[in-house]
Amino acid sequence: MKRLWIFFILIVLAGGTGKALSSNNEAAKDSLLQILDTLPADSSRLEMLYSLAYLDPMSPSCVYYLGKLLEEATTQDNKYYPVSYTHLTLPTIA
């Protein structure tokens, strides 16, 4: 019975941690968006778009930032970031 209570407490604590990590993720995303507006159109902007897409890879915003990354990379004629785009968007078969 004691083990059951300890297990229950650990689950409750883990649930609270998930919410805290989620708010940290949103704060990081907001700060990266503010920095993105000030960056010139070079590889640092591409790195920032890649970071924004990588923050939450399972959300629709990931697809949006990857699309922006692909547009910027083709505009800048950058060969590295379209490969990164393909790497993040292709499904993997296990």
Steps between C-alpha positions, in 0.01 A plus 500: 500500500788732580647444153166588344490833684858580400417416139192725513701789644764463229234511229349815650841665520584403143172655378588831665845492345351466153304821544810682622700380201222605266503856632880512463458387141254782430732756660790375287284517188394858577859613551615326181221673305613839632857424396386375157350839415836671552720257305628579151432262212800271542582162652428624854137553399489147361641363825233685696220364281642151545506550878140618499391195300694266727342634822176311447537255211149356533307826469365681192737789573789265422373459144457876471856577612642223282318648202645843580841337539474340156391831342786692663755231410401499133503880493850505650612205282599307812550129437514382863159598635281339230664171601413575865144573392474163328655326799239640739197451277551153354326222693717225637410136465611283788 
